[in-house]
Amino acid sequence: MSDEMKLESADGLLLQQMASLRDIIDNNSDWIWEVDAQGRYVFSSNKCIEFLGVPPEKVLGKTPFDFMPPDEARRVGEQFAAIVERRAPFGGLLNRNIRPDGTEVILETSGVPLFDNDGNFRGYRGIDRNLTSLDQAPGQRLFQLETIYSNAPVGLCFIDLQMRYVTVNDAMANIIGLQPYEAIGRKIGVFLPGLSPLLSNALELALRNETTPDREFSVPGKNQVFFVRIKAAYDAQNQLNGLSVAMTDITSLKRMERALRESQEHYRNMVELNPQIPWTADPRGMLNDVSSRFQRITGMTRQDILADKWIQSMHVEDRRAAVQTWEQCLKTGAPLDIEVRFCHVDRGWNWMRIRAAASYATDGSIQRWYGTAEDVHERKLLELKLVKANRRLEIQARTDSLTKLPNRREFKKVLSHEYMRAKRNRTPLTVVMIDIDYFKHFNDHYGHLSGDACLRLVARTLRKSLKRSTDVVTRFGGEEFAAILPDTDLKGAWIVAQHIMESIESLGIKHSFSEFNRVTISQGIATYMPEQDPGIEDQSDIVSAADEALYLSKNNGRNQINAMPVSVRFNQL
C-alpha cells in the first residue's frame, strides 16, 4: 500500500473516530459545553435542545445567563465571576433556566478552566446535569443542616470563637490525622496551622458582617489541595458563635486540570473523565458496549453484562419495574432514567442510576442507545439520614429545650395561623401572657438548678391546665409563658386564666422572697374579636395588648389577672 493510500486510510479512521466521539457527546445524558474568557458559548452538544429548548446554533455566542430569569442571572453571575477570578474548577453550581415555552429547568453545572500553550486563560469547559425531576429540592441540600454526618465525603467541622473544634466528621478527622473525638475541644492551629490565618480572618470579616471568600488550601507535608468554604454561624439572638468549615479534596481536580491543559484529545477526555459510566445498546435494547469501570464495580465480566444479561444481575425487587420502563422507552424513544440495585463486589447490593437517550437515523428510526450508569448508593444512604436529621432539627427548632414546651418561634407560627383562621371565620382569639412573680429573687436565693426545676414544673402545670387540644401554651422567654386560646372570648379566657392561677398556687412551691411566700403568677389577657376590631391587621397587636395587661398585673401588686382591649400598636412581635 502506498504512503498516500495509508494517509487516506488514517484520515478516514480519524474522521470515523471523531464522528463516534461526537455521537457520544451529543447523546450523553449530560450537556457538554465550552465558553470563552467572556463567558460566551463556543461549543455546545445537542443536549441543549432537551435542557434549554433551543438548538446549539442558538446557544453559541450567548452566555449562560441569557437563559436565566433576571434575578437568577444576577445571583449565578456573581458566583461565576468569583470562580472565573480564581481560574478554579467548580462543581454543583445550581441554577434555574427558562425555556422558550415558559417551563423551568434546574441545572447543576460543573466545569474546569482552559488555558492555551502560554498559560493564558481562555475559558471553561464543563457539563450540565438536569436536576428538575429530583424528588428533593436540590438547592437546599446539606447547606442548611446543623448536624455534621460522619460519612459525608467532604471534610466538615464547626469552630468556636476560641478557634477550637466543636464538631468534626470522619472526613475532616482523616485530614487532621486523628479520630473525631480526639480533635474535639482542641485548637485548630495544632493540626492545621496554615488554616488558622484563614479562620482568624473569617472571624474578623464575620464581626463586620462580611462574608469570607472561598479559598484553596494545601496541607503542609501532604500532596493535597482542598477547596475551603467558611461560613459564619449565629445563635437565636443573631450573635456570632462560630464558623462552619467545609473542605473538599480537589487534588484530583487539580491534576485533571493539568491533564486537560496538556491534552489535545479533549472530546475523549470529556467522556473518560466523566464520573458516569458510559454504555451503548442497539435499537432492541441489547447492550453492545460498556465501560470496564462497570465491570470493576460489579465484578461481572463482559459476557455477564452484554445483550440482555445485565437484567439478571439486577436486584429481583427492582427487575420487573426496570424492564417495563426500559421496554416502554424502546417503543416510544423516550429517555430512560431509573435507579436500581446491582451487586457490588465490596458492599453487596449497590444503588445505581441508569440513564439513556436514543440516537436517531435520518429516516427517524432509532439506530442506537447511548447511556450512563452512575453510582448513587452513598446519596441514597445519605438521603435517609438527612430525612431523620431534618425531622430531629424540625422538632428542636420549635421546642424549648428546658421545658419541652413550644418555643417563641412556634408561638409566632401558631398565632399567625390562628389569627388568619379567626379573621376568616369571624371567631374570637385570645392570647394570655403569663409571668412567674419574683422569679429573679427565686433564682438568686435557691439557685439556678432549682429555678430550672421550678420552670419545668410550672410548664407542666400550664400544659395540664389547658383542656382543649386546640389550646397551646409556649415558653415565650425566661420566666414568661404565653397561651393561645382559639375560639375563646374574654369571659372564657378569664375562666381559663383563673384555673391556671389556681393550679400554680396549688403546687405550693415555697418562695421566701415573695410577699405571698409561694410561687405565684401574673397574667395578662387580650381577646381579638374580628367583628369588633376590623382595624387590626397584625397579630402582634394582640400580643402587645396581652403584654400590657400583664405589666398592669405586675405593677398592681402581682398574683392577679388583668385584661386589655386590642388596638392598633406600632410594636411588633
C-alpha positions in Angstrom: 0.0 0.0 0.0 1.4 3.4 -1.0 2.1 6.2 1.6 -0.8 8.2 0.0 -3.3 5.3 0.5 -2.1 4.8 4.1 -2.6 8.5 4.8 -6.1 8.5 3.3 -6.9 5.4 5.4 -5.6 7.0 8.6 -7.6 10.2 7.8 -10.7 8.2 7.3 -10.2 6.3 10.5 -9.6 9.6 12.4 -12.8 11.1 10.9 -14.7 8.0 11.9 -13.4 8.2 15.5 -14.2 11.9 15.7 -17.7 11.2 14.5 -18.1 8.5 17.0 -16.9 10.7 19.8 -19.2 13.5 18.7 -22.1 11.0 18.8 -21.2 10.0 22.3 -21.1 13.7 23.4 -24.3 14.7 21.7 -26.2 11.7 23.1 -24.7 11.8 26.6 -27.4 12.3 29.3 -25.5 15.4 30.4 -25.0 18.6 28.3 -21.4 19.3 27.4 -20.3 22.8 26.6 -17.4 25.2 26.4 -17.3 29.0 26.9 -14.6 31.6 26.1 -13.0 34.0 28.6 -16.0 36.3 28.3 -18.4 33.5 29.2 -19.8 33.1 25.7 -20.6 29.6 24.4 -18.2 28.5 21.7 -19.2 24.8 21.8 -22.5 23.1 22.7 -23.6 19.5 22.4 -27.1 18.7 21.1 -28.3 18.1 24.7 -29.1 21.8 24.9 -32.2 21.1 22.8 -33.6 19.0 25.7 -32.3 21.1 28.5 -32.9 24.7 27.2 -35.3 24.0 24.4 -33.0 25.6 21.8 -30.6 24.1 19.2 -26.8 24.6 19.6 -26.7 27.3 16.9 -29.0 29.5 19.1 -26.7 28.9 22.1 -23.4 29.8 20.5 -22.4 33.4 21.1 -24.7 33.7 24.1 -23.8 33.4 27.8 -25.4 31.0 30.4 -27.1 34.0 32.0 -29.1 34.8 28.8 -31.3 31.7 29.6 -32.0 32.6 33.2 -34.5 34.8 34.9 -33.0 38.2 35.7 -32.7 37.6 39.5 -31.2 34.2 38.9 -28.8 35.6 36.3 -27.5 38.2 38.9 -27.1 35.6 41.6 -25.3 32.9 39.5 -23.4 35.6 37.6 -21.8 36.8 40.9 -20.9 33.3 41.9 -19.4 32.5 38.4 -17.5 35.8 38.4 -15.8 34.8 41.6 -15.0 31.4 40.1 -13.5 32.9 37.0 -11.4 35.3 39.0 -9.8 32.4 40.8 -9.5 30.4 37.5 -10.6 27.4 39.6 -12.6 24.3 38.7 -16.0 24.2 40.2 -18.9 21.8 40.6 -22.5 21.7 42.0 -23.4 25.3 40.8 -27.2 25.2 40.8 -29.2 27.5 38.5 -32.7 28.0 37.2 -33.3 28.4 33.4 -36.4 29.3 31.4 -37.2 27.5 28.1 -38.9 29.3 25.2 -42.2 27.6 26.2 -42.0 29.2 29.7 -41.2 26.0 31.6 -38.4 26.0 34.1 -35.4 23.6 34.3 -33.0 23.3 37.2 -29.4 22.5 36.1 -26.3 21.6 38.1 -23.2 23.0 36.4 -19.6 21.8 36.7 -16.5 22.9 34.8 -12.7 23.2 34.6 -10.7 26.2 33.3 -8.9 26.1 30.0 -5.5 27.6 29.2 -3.6 28.0 26.0 0.0 26.8 25.5 1.3 30.1 27.0 -0.8 29.6 30.1 -3.3 32.3 29.3 -6.8 31.7 30.5 -9.2 31.1 27.5 -12.5 29.9 29.1 -14.2 26.9 30.8 -15.3 23.5 29.6 -17.9 21.7 31.6 -21.2 19.7 31.8 -24.7 20.5 33.0 -26.9 17.9 34.7 -30.7 18.2 34.7 -32.0 18.1 38.3 -35.5 19.2 37.6 -37.1 15.8 38.2 -35.3 15.0 41.5 -37.6 14.3 44.4 -35.7 16.5 46.9 -35.2 20.3 46.5 -31.6 20.3 45.3 -30.9 23.9 46.2 -31.2 23.2 49.9 -29.3 20.1 50.4 -26.6 20.0 53.1 -26.1 23.8 53.4 -28.9 24.3 56.0 -28.1 21.2 58.2 -26.8 21.8 61.7 -25.6 18.2 62.1 -22.3 17.0 60.6 -22.5 13.5 59.2 -19.6 11.2 59.8 -19.9 9.5 56.4 -20.1 12.7 54.3 -17.3 12.7 51.7 -16.5 16.3 52.4 -14.4 17.4 55.5 -16.8 19.2 57.8 -16.3 20.8 61.2 -17.6 23.6 63.4 -15.1 26.0 65.1 -16.0 28.2 68.1 -14.8 31.7 68.7 -11.7 30.4 70.5 -10.6 28.6 67.4 -11.4 25.2 68.9 -13.0 22.2 67.2 -16.7 21.7 68.4 -17.7 19.0 65.9 -15.6 17.1 63.4 -16.7 14.5 60.9 -14.7 11.4 59.7 -13.5 13.1 56.5 -12.2 16.1 58.4 -10.6 13.9 61.1 -8.8 12.0 58.3 -7.4 15.3 57.0 -6.2 16.2 60.5 -4.9 12.7 61.2 -6.9 12.0 64.3 -10.1 10.3 65.4 -13.1 12.8 65.5 -13.4 12.5 69.3 -9.6 13.3 69.7 -10.0 16.7 67.9 -13.0 18.0 69.9 -12.0 20.9 72.1 -8.5 21.3 70.7 -7.1 24.3 68.9 -7.2 24.1 65.1 -3.8 25.5 64.8 -2.2 22.5 66.5 -3.1 20.3 63.5 -3.6 22.7 60.6 -1.5 25.8 61.4 -1.8 27.1 57.8 -5.6 27.2 58.2 -5.5 29.4 61.3 -4.9 32.7 59.5 -7.8 31.9 57.2 -10.2 31.3 60.1 -9.0 34.3 62.1 -9.6 36.5 59.0 -13.0 34.9 58.6 -14.0 35.7 62.2 -12.9 39.3 61.6 -15.0 39.5 58.5 -18.0 38.0 60.2 -17.8 40.6 63.0 -18.0 43.2 60.3 -20.9 41.3 58.7 -18.8 40.5 55.7 -18.6 37.1 54.0 -15.4 35.1 53.6 -14.5 34.2 50.0 -13.9 30.6 49.1 -10.2 29.6 49.2 -7.9 26.8 48.2 -5.6 25.3 50.9 -2.7 23.0 50.6 -1.9 20.7 53.6 1.7 21.0 54.6 3.6 17.8 54.2 0.8 16.3 52.1 0.4 16.5 48.3 -3.3 17.5 48.8 -5.2 20.6 47.7 -8.6 21.5 49.3 -11.3 23.8 48.4 -12.3 25.6 51.6 -15.6 27.2 52.3 -16.1 29.1 55.6 -19.4 30.4 56.8 -20.3 32.4 59.9 -22.9 30.8 62.3 -25.2 32.8 64.5 -27.3 31.9 67.5 -31.0 32.7 68.1 -30.1 36.2 69.2 -28.1 36.7 65.9 -24.9 36.7 67.8 -21.8 35.2 66.2 -21.0 31.9 67.8 -18.6 30.2 65.5 -17.7 29.2 62.0 -18.7 26.2 59.8 -15.9 24.9 57.7 -16.2 22.6 54.6 -13.0 21.2 53.0 -13.3 19.4 49.7 -10.4 17.5 48.3 -9.8 18.9 44.9 -6.4 17.3 44.4 -7.7 15.1 41.7 -9.4 18.1 40.0 -6.1 20.0 40.0 -4.5 17.0 38.4 -7.3 16.8 35.9 -6.9 20.5 35.2 -3.3 19.9 34.3 -4.1 16.8 32.2 -6.8 18.7 30.3 -4.5 21.6 29.6 -1.8 19.3 28.3 -4.2 17.0 26.3 -5.2 17.6 22.7 -7.9 14.9 22.7 -10.4 17.0 24.7 -13.5 15.1 23.3 -12.3 11.8 24.6 -11.2 13.3 27.9 -14.6 14.8 28.5 -16.1 11.3 28.2 -13.4 9.4 30.2 -13.2 11.9 33.0 -17.0 12.0 33.4 -17.9 10.3 36.7 -20.7 8.5 34.9 -20.0 5.1 33.3 -20.9 5.1 29.6 -22.6 2.2 27.7 -24.4 1.7 24.4 -27.2 -0.6 23.2 -28.7 -1.5 19.8 -32.3 -0.4 18.8 -33.7 -3.5 20.6 -32.0 -2.5 23.8 -29.3 -5.2 23.7 -26.1 -3.9 25.3 -23.1 -4.0 22.9 -20.6 -2.0 24.8 -20.0 -0.9 28.4 -17.1 0.7 30.2 -14.7 -1.5 32.1 -15.4 0.6 35.2 -18.9 -1.1 35.5 -17.1 -4.5 35.4 -14.8 -3.4 38.2 -17.7 -2.2 40.4 -20.0 -5.2 39.9 -17.3 -7.8 39.5 -19.1 -9.1 36.4 -17.4 -10.0 33.1 -18.4 -8.5 29.7 -20.2 -11.8 28.9 -22.3 -11.4 32.1 -23.4 -7.9 31.1 -23.8 -7.6 27.3 -27.0 -8.2 25.4 -29.8 -8.6 28.0 -27.8 -10.5 30.6 -27.4 -7.4 32.7 -31.1 -7.6 33.7 -30.4 -10.9 35.5 -27.7 -9.2 37.7 -30.3 -6.7 38.9 -31.9 -7.0 42.3 -35.1 -9.1 42.0 -37.3 -6.4 43.6 -36.2 -3.8 41.1 -36.1 -6.0 38.0 -39.7 -6.0 36.9 -40.3 -2.3 37.1 -37.0 -1.6 35.4 -37.7 -4.0 32.5 -41.2 -2.5 32.0 -39.8 1.1 31.9 -37.0 0.1 29.5 -39.4 -1.7 27.1 -41.6 1.4 27.1 -38.6 3.6 26.2 -37.7 1.2 23.4 -41.2 1.6 22.0 -41.5 5.3 22.3 -38.0 6.5 22.1 -38.4 8.4 25.5 -35.2 8.8 27.6 -34.5 6.1 30.2 -33.9 7.2 33.8 -34.2 4.6 36.5 -32.5 3.8 39.8 -31.9 0.1 40.5 -29.6 -2.1 42.6 -26.7 -4.2 41.3 -24.4 -6.4 43.2 -21.2 -4.6 44.3 -18.1 -6.6 44.8 -17.3 -4.9 48.1 -20.6 -3.8 49.7 -23.4 -6.1 48.4 -26.3 -4.5 46.7 -25.4 -1.1 45.4 -27.8 1.6 44.1 -27.0 2.8 40.6 -28.8 5.3 38.4 -29.2 4.1 34.8 -30.0 6.7 32.1 -30.1 6.5 28.3 -31.1 8.5 25.3 -31.9 7.4 21.7 -29.8 8.3 18.7 -31.9 8.6 15.5 -31.2 7.8 11.9 -32.1 10.2 9.1 -35.4 8.2 8.5 -36.4 8.8 12.1 -35.7 5.3 13.3 -33.6 4.6 16.4 -30.2 3.4 15.4 -28.5 3.3 18.9 -29.0 4.0 22.6 -26.3 5.9 24.5 -26.5 5.5 28.2 -24.7 6.1 31.5 -24.5 4.3 34.8 -23.9 6.3 37.9 -23.1 5.1 41.5 -25.7 6.8 43.7 -25.5 4.4 46.7 -24.0 7.0 49.1 -26.6 9.5 48.0 -29.4 7.1 48.8 -28.0 6.3 52.2 -27.4 10.0 52.9 -31.0 10.8 51.9 -32.3 8.5 54.6 -30.0 10.2 57.2 -31.0 13.6 56.0 -34.7 12.8 56.4 -34.1 11.7 60.0 -31.9 14.7 60.7 -34.5 17.1 59.2 -37.2 15.6 61.5 -34.9 16.0 64.5 -34.0 19.5 63.6 -37.6 20.4 63.0 -38.5 19.3 66.5 -35.6 21.1 68.0 -36.3 24.3 66.1 -39.8 24.6 67.6 -39.3 23.2 71.1 -37.8 24.9 74.2 -35.1 22.5 75.4 -35.7 23.1 79.2 -39.5 23.0 79.5 -40.2 20.9 76.3 -42.9 23.4 75.5 -43.2 25.0 72.1 -40.8 27.9 71.9 -41.3 31.5 70.8 -40.7 30.7 67.1 -43.5 28.1 67.3 -45.7 30.6 69.2 -45.4 33.1 66.3 -46.2 30.4 63.7 -49.3 29.1 65.6 -50.5 32.6 66.4 -50.2 33.6 62.7 -52.3 30.6 61.7 -54.9 31.1 64.3 -55.1 34.8 63.6 -55.9 34.2 59.9 -58.4 31.5 60.8 -60.2 33.8 63.4 -60.2 36.6 60.8 -61.6 34.3 58.1 -64.2 32.6 60.3 -65.1 35.7 62.4 -64.4 33.9 65.6 -62.6 35.2 68.8 -59.0 34.6 69.5 -57.4 35.2 72.9 -53.7 35.4 74.0 -52.7 35.1 77.6 -49.3 36.3 78.8 -48.1 34.6 82.0 -45.1 35.6 84.1 -43.7 34.0 87.3 -43.7 36.6 90.1 -40.3 37.5 91.6 -38.6 34.7 89.7 -35.2 36.5 89.7 -35.3 36.5 93.6 -36.2 32.8 93.4 -33.2 32.1 91.2 -30.8 34.2 93.3 -31.8 32.6 96.6 -32.5 28.9 95.6 -30.0 28.7 92.7 -30.4 28.1 89.0 -30.9 24.4 89.3 -33.9 25.0 91.5 -35.0 27.8 89.1 -34.9 25.4 86.2 -36.9 22.8 88.1 -39.5 25.4 89.0 -39.8 26.4 85.3 -40.3 22.8 84.3 -42.9 22.2 87.0 -44.8 25.4 86.1 -44.6 24.5 82.3 -46.1 21.0 83.0 -48.8 22.5 85.1 -49.7 25.1 82.4 -49.9 22.3 79.8 -52.3 20.3 82.0 -54.4 23.3 82.8 -55.4 23.7 79.1 -58.1 21.1 78.4 -58.7 21.6 74.7 -56.4 20.1 72.1 -56.5 23.4 70.1 -55.2 25.5 73.1 -51.4 26.0 73.0 -49.1 27.1 75.8 -45.5 28.1 74.9 -42.4 29.4 76.6 -42.1 33.0 75.5 -38.8 33.6 77.1 -37.1 33.5 80.5 -39.9 33.0 83.1 -42.6 34.3 80.7 -45.1 32.0 79.1 -47.8 32.6 76.5 -51.1 30.7 75.8 -53.1 30.8 72.6 -56.8 30.1 73.0 -58.7 29.9 69.7 -62.5 30.3 69.6 -62.3 31.8 73.1 -63.9 35.1 74.1 -62.9 37.3 77.1 -65.2 35.6 79.5 -64.0 32.1 78.6 -60.4 33.3 78.7 -60.9 34.7 82.2 -62.1 31.3 83.4 -59.1 29.6 81.9 -56.7 32.1 83.4 -58.3 31.8 86.8 -57.9 28.0 86.6 -54.3 28.4 85.6 -53.6 30.7 88.6 -55.3 28.2 91.0 -53.3 25.3 89.5 -50.0 27.1 90.1 -50.9 28.2 93.6 -51.9 24.6 94.4 -48.3 23.5 93.7 -47.3 25.2 96.9 -43.7 25.9 95.7 -42.0 27.7 98.6 -40.7 31.2 97.8 -39.4 33.1 100.8 -38.6 36.2 98.8 -42.1 36.7 97.6 -44.8 38.5 99.6 -47.0 35.5 99.0 -44.5 33.0 100.4 -45.0 30.7 97.5 -44.6 30.8 93.7 -47.4 32.7 92.0 -48.0 34.1 88.6 -49.4 37.3 87.0 -51.4 37.2 83.8 -52.5 39.5 81.0 -55.4 38.8 78.7 -56.1 40.2 75.2 -59.1 39.0 73.1 -59.3 39.7 69.4 -62.9 40.0 68.1 -62.8 40.2 64.3 -66.2 41.9 64.0 -65.4 44.4 66.8 -61.8 45.0 65.8 -61.8 45.4 62.0 -58.8 47.7 62.1 -56.5 45.0 63.5 -54.2 43.9 60.6 -51.3 42.4 62.6 -51.5 39.6 65.2 -48.6 41.3 67.1 -51.2 43.9 68.3 -52.9 41.1 70.2 -49.6 40.1 71.9 -48.9 43.8 72.7 -52.2 44.2 74.3 -51.8 41.0 76.4 -48.3 42.1 77.3 -49.6 45.5 78.5 -52.2 43.7 80.6 -49.5 41.5 82.1 -47.5 44.5 83.2 -50.6 46.1 84.6 -51.0 42.9 86.8 -47.3 43.2 87.8 -47.5 46.9 88.6 -50.7 46.5 90.6 -49.1 44.0 93.1 -48.7 40.7 91.1 -50.6 37.4 91.6 -53.6 38.7 89.6 -55.2 38.8 86.2 -55.9 41.9 84.1 -57.3 42.3 80.6 -56.5 44.9 77.9 -58.5 45.7 74.8 -56.8 45.1 71.4 -55.9 48.2 69.5 -53.5 49.1 66.7 -49.9 49.4 68.0 -46.6 50.1 66.5 -44.6 47.5 68.3 -44.2 44.0 66.7 -43.5 40.5 68.0 
